[in-house]
Structures are given as structure tokens and as C-alpha cells.
Amino acid sequence: MLDIGEGRKATGIEVLSWAFTDTAHHRGQAEVYLRVKNIKPPRYVF
């Protein structure tokens, strides 16, 4: 278990899952912004 602050704990897989979903969320927000500006977003590569 990893201490993630404020007395909370998480497993390593939970932290990795959070990082992946957080990155996907921000990537999605950036793509929406670029499309609104009529810019084709670059292809996403893992």
C-alpha cells in the first residue's frame, strides 16, 4: 500500500489506474479544445 496523502492509502495498481485515466481525461479535453480551434489533434500513441 502506498500513502497518497491525507491518511489515504492505495495499491500500486490503483495508482497506475488513476494515472492512466487522468492522462486520458486531459488528453480528451485537449482534443476537444484543438477541434474547437479547427486543429486536427495528433494521433494518440501509447
N, CA, C and O atoms as a printed pandas DataFrame, in Angstrom:
     atom_number atom_name residue_name chain_id  residue_number  x_coord  y_coord  z_coord
0              1         N          MET        A               1    0.850   -1.186    0.000
1              2        CA          MET        A               1    0.000    0.000    0.000
2              3         C          MET        A               1    0.891    1.244    0.000
3              4         O          MET        A               1    1.911    1.306    0.687
4              5         N          LEU        A               2    0.479    2.207   -0.776
5              6        CA          LEU        A               2    1.195    3.477   -0.867
6              7         C          LEU        A               2    0.394    4.559   -0.165
7              8         O          LEU        A               2   -0.830    4.616   -0.283
8              9         N          ASP        A               3    1.089    5.411    0.562
9             10        CA          ASP        A               3    0.435    6.541    1.217
10            11         C          ASP        A               3    0.253    7.629    0.161
11            12         O          ASP        A               3    1.236    8.136   -0.381
12            13         N          ILE        A               4   -0.991    7.990   -0.135
13            14        CA          ILE        A               4   -1.252    9.005   -1.162
14            15         C          ILE        A               4   -1.692   10.331   -0.553
15            16         O          ILE        A               4   -2.246   11.185   -1.245
16            17         N          GLY        A               5   -1.449   10.495    0.715
17            18        CA          GLY        A               5   -1.733   11.768    1.366
18            19         C          GLY        A               5   -3.027   11.762    2.149
19            20         O          GLY        A               5   -3.949   11.000    1.862
20            21         N          GLU        A               6   -3.072   12.626    3.140
21            22        CA          GLU        A               6   -4.253   12.811    3.986
22            23         C          GLU        A               6   -4.725   11.502    4.610
23            24         O          GLU        A               6   -5.924   11.282    4.780
24            25         N          GLY        A               7   -3.763   10.627    4.952
25            26        CA          GLY        A               7   -4.102    9.366    5.594
26            27         C          GLY        A               7   -4.698    8.318    4.675
27            28         O          GLY        A               7   -5.133    7.265    5.141
28            29         N          ARG        A               8   -4.726    8.586    3.374
29            30        CA          ARG        A               8   -5.293    7.629    2.422
30            31         C          ARG        A               8   -4.203    6.715    1.892
31            32         O          ARG        A               8   -3.045    7.114    1.770
32            33         N          LYS        A               9   -4.582    5.494    1.580
33            34        CA          LYS        A               9   -3.646    4.522    1.031
34            35         C          LYS        A               9   -4.239    3.900   -0.232
35            36         O          LYS        A               9   -5.456    3.789   -0.381
36            37         N          ALA        A              10   -3.350    3.499   -1.131
37            38        CA          ALA        A              10   -3.786    2.869   -2.374
38            39         C          ALA        A              10   -2.745    1.840   -2.790
39            40         O          ALA        A              10   -1.570    1.950   -2.438
40            41         N          THR        A              11   -3.187    0.848   -3.536
41            42        CA          THR        A              11   -2.249   -0.141   -4.074
42            43         C          THR        A              11   -1.560    0.459   -5.294
43            44         O          THR        A              11   -2.002    1.467   -5.846
44            45         N          GLY        A              12   -0.477   -0.177   -5.697
45            46        CA          GLY        A              12    0.251    0.294   -6.872
46            47         C          GLY        A              12   -0.618    0.286   -8.119
47            48         O          GLY        A              12   -0.553    1.209   -8.931
48            49         N          ILE        A              13   -1.436   -0.756   -8.275
49            50        CA          ILE        A              13   -2.297   -0.843   -9.459
50            51         C          ILE        A              13   -3.353    0.258   -9.451
51            52         O          ILE        A              13   -3.734    0.760  -10.508
52            53         N          GLU        A              14   -3.826    0.636   -8.264
53            54        CA          GLU        A              14   -4.790    1.741   -8.175
54            55         C          GLU        A              14   -4.150    3.056   -8.605
55            56         O          GLU        A              14   -4.778    3.865   -9.289
56            57         N          VAL        A              15   -2.902    3.267   -8.203
57            58        CA          VAL        A              15   -2.189    4.487   -8.590
58            59         C          VAL        A              15   -1.965    4.506  -10.099
59            60         O          VAL        A              15   -2.168    5.537  -10.741
60            61         N          LEU        A              16   -1.548    3.375  -10.670
61            62        CA          LEU        A              16   -1.347    3.307  -12.120
62            63         C          LEU        A              16   -2.654    3.520  -12.873
63            64         O          LEU        A              16   -2.681    4.200  -13.899
64            65         N          SER        A              17   -3.729    2.942  -12.368
65            66        CA          SER        A              17   -5.037    3.112  -12.994
66            67         C          SER        A              17   -5.460    4.572  -12.953
67            68         O          SER        A              17   -5.959    5.106  -13.944
68            69         N          TRP        A              18   -5.263    5.218  -11.810
69            70        CA          TRP        A              18   -5.607    6.635  -11.689
70            71         C          TRP        A              18   -4.792    7.465  -12.674
71            72         O          TRP        A              18   -5.334    8.344  -13.345
72            73         N          ALA        A              19   -3.480    7.187  -12.764
73            74        CA          ALA        A              19   -2.620    7.946  -13.670
74            75         C          ALA        A              19   -3.080    7.777  -15.119
75            76         O          ALA        A              19   -3.101    8.744  -15.881
76            77         N          PHE        A              20   -3.446    6.553  -15.498
77            78        CA          PHE        A              20   -3.896    6.297  -16.867
78            79         C          PHE        A              20   -5.195    7.040  -17.170
79            80         O          PHE        A              20   -5.311    7.685  -18.213
80            81         N          THR        A              21   -6.171    6.956  -16.268
81            82        CA          THR        A              21   -7.455    7.612  -16.519
82            83         C          THR        A              21   -7.317    9.128  -16.466
83            84         O          THR        A              21   -8.002    9.835  -17.205
84            85         N          ASP        A              22   -6.440    9.636  -15.603
85            86        CA          ASP        A              22   -6.218   11.082  -15.530
86            87         C          ASP        A              22   -5.597   11.586  -16.834
87            88         O          ASP        A              22   -5.992   12.627  -17.359
88            89         N          THR        A              23   -4.621   10.836  -17.346
89            90        CA          THR        A              23   -3.988   11.201  -18.611
90            91         C          THR        A              23   -5.001   11.158  -19.752
91            92         O          THR        A              23   -5.025   12.052  -20.598
92            93         N          ALA        A              24   -5.835   10.123  -19.778
93            94        CA          ALA        A              24   -6.858   10.007  -20.821
94            95         C          ALA        A              24   -7.840   11.172  -20.750
95            96         O          ALA        A              24   -8.254   11.702  -21.781
96            97         N          HIS        A              25   -8.212   11.570  -19.535
97            98        CA          HIS        A              25   -9.145   12.693  -19.366
98            99         C          HIS        A              25   -8.539   13.982  -19.924
99           100         O          HIS        A              25   -9.188   14.698  -20.686
100          101         N          HIS        A              26   -7.296   14.273  -19.542
101          102        CA          HIS        A              26   -6.670   15.508  -20.003
102          103         C          HIS        A              26   -6.420   15.474  -21.506
103          104         O          HIS        A              26   -6.528   16.500  -22.178
104          105         N          ARG        A              27   -6.088   14.311  -22.029
105          106        CA          ARG        A              27   -5.907   14.172  -23.476
106          107         C          ARG        A              27   -7.228   14.469  -24.199
107          108         O          ARG        A              27   -7.245   15.162  -25.216
108          109         N          GLY        A              28   -8.325   13.940  -23.665
109          110        CA          GLY        A              28   -9.637   14.187  -24.258
110          111         C          GLY        A              28  -10.007   15.657  -24.226
111          112         O          GLY        A              28  -10.542   16.185  -25.201
112          113         N          GLN        A              29   -9.727   16.323  -23.114
113          114        CA          GLN        A              29  -10.021   17.750  -23.006
114          115         C          GLN        A              29   -9.194   18.549  -24.009
115          116         O          GLN        A              29   -9.696   19.488  -24.626
116          117         N          ALA        A              30   -7.927   18.174  -24.170
117          118        CA          ALA        A              30   -7.058   18.863  -25.123
118          119         C          ALA        A              30   -7.551   18.652  -26.554
119          120         O          ALA        A              30   -7.505   19.573  -27.369
120          121         N          GLU        A              31   -8.023   17.442  -26.863
121          122        CA          GLU        A              31   -8.530   17.174  -28.207
122          123         C          GLU        A              31   -9.764   18.012  -28.509
123          124         O          GLU        A              31   -9.902   18.534  -29.616
124          125         N          VAL        A              32  -10.651   18.145  -27.547
125          126        CA          VAL        A              32  -11.841   18.976  -27.740
126          127         C          VAL        A              32  -11.421   20.416  -28.019
127          128         O          VAL        A              32  -11.940   21.046  -28.940
128          129         N          TYR        A              33  -10.491   20.934  -27.233
129          130        CA          TYR        A              33  -10.015   22.306  -27.420
130          131         C          TYR        A              33   -9.431   22.489  -28.821
131          132         O          TYR        A              33   -9.739   23.467  -29.503
132          133         N          LEU        A              34   -8.588   21.546  -29.248
133          134        CA          LEU        A              34   -7.980   21.657  -30.572
134          135         C          LEU        A              34   -9.032   21.595  -31.675
135          136         O          LEU        A              34   -8.950   22.342  -32.650
136          137         N          ARG        A              35  -10.012   20.718  -31.531
137          138        CA          ARG        A              35  -11.050   20.603  -32.555
138          139         C          ARG        A              35  -11.908   21.864  -32.637
139          140         O          ARG        A              35  -12.327   22.259  -33.724
140          141         N          VAL        A              36  -12.169   22.496  -31.495
141          142        CA          VAL        A              36  -12.922   23.753  -31.488
142          143         C          VAL        A              36  -12.153   24.824  -32.260
143          144         O          VAL        A              36  -12.750   25.689  -32.901
144          145         N          LYS        A              37  -10.817   24.758  -32.192
145          146        CA          LYS        A              37   -9.959   25.712  -32.900
146          147         C          LYS        A              37   -9.677   25.270  -34.339
147          148         O          LYS        A              37   -8.829   25.850  -35.017
148          149         N          ASN        A              38  -10.398   24.235  -34.799
149          150        CA          ASN        A              38  -10.217   23.683  -36.152
150          151         C          ASN        A              38   -8.798   23.184  -36.404
151          152         O          ASN        A              38   -8.253   23.352  -37.495
152          153         N          ILE        A              39   -8.208   22.569  -35.382
153          154        CA          ILE        A              39   -6.885   21.961  -35.496
154          155         C          ILE        A              39   -7.054   20.460  -35.317
155          156         O          ILE        A              39   -7.672   20.005  -34.354
156          157         N          LYS        A              40   -6.500   19.696  -36.249
157          158        CA          LYS        A              40   -6.587   18.237  -36.134
158          159         C          LYS        A              40   -5.576   17.779  -35.083
159          160         O          LYS        A              40   -4.375   18.004  -35.237
160          161         N          PRO        A              41   -6.060   17.135  -34.012
161          162        CA          PRO        A              41   -5.127   16.680  -32.978
162          163         C          PRO        A              41   -4.224   15.563  -33.495
163          164         O          PRO        A              41   -4.627   14.793  -34.367
164          165         N          PRO        A              42   -3.011   15.473  -32.964
165          166        CA          PRO        A              42   -2.121   14.391  -33.388
166          167         C          PRO        A              42   -2.668   13.043  -32.943
167          168         O          PRO        A              42   -3.428   12.955  -31.979
168          169         N          ARG        A              43   -2.274   12.006  -33.650
169          170        CA          ARG        A              43   -2.713   10.650  -33.317
170          171         C          ARG        A              43   -2.151   10.264  -31.961
171          172         O          ARG        A              43   -0.985   10.522  -31.663
172          173         N          TYR        A              44   -2.986    9.644  -31.144
173          174        CA          TYR        A              44   -2.559    9.222  -29.809
174          175         C          TYR        A              44   -1.787    7.922  -29.897
175          176         O          TYR        A              44   -2.253    6.962  -30.511
176          177         N          VAL        A              45   -0.621    7.882  -29.296
177          178        CA          VAL        A              45    0.215    6.686  -29.273
178          179         C          VAL        A              45    0.484    6.332  -27.818
179          180         O          VAL        A              45    0.889    7.189  -27.033
180          181         N          PHE        A              46    0.262    5.074  -27.456
181          182        CA          PHE        A              46    0.544    4.623  -26.083
182          183         C          PHE        A              46    2.027    4.560  -25.848
183          184         O          PHE        A              46    2.464    4.203  -24.754
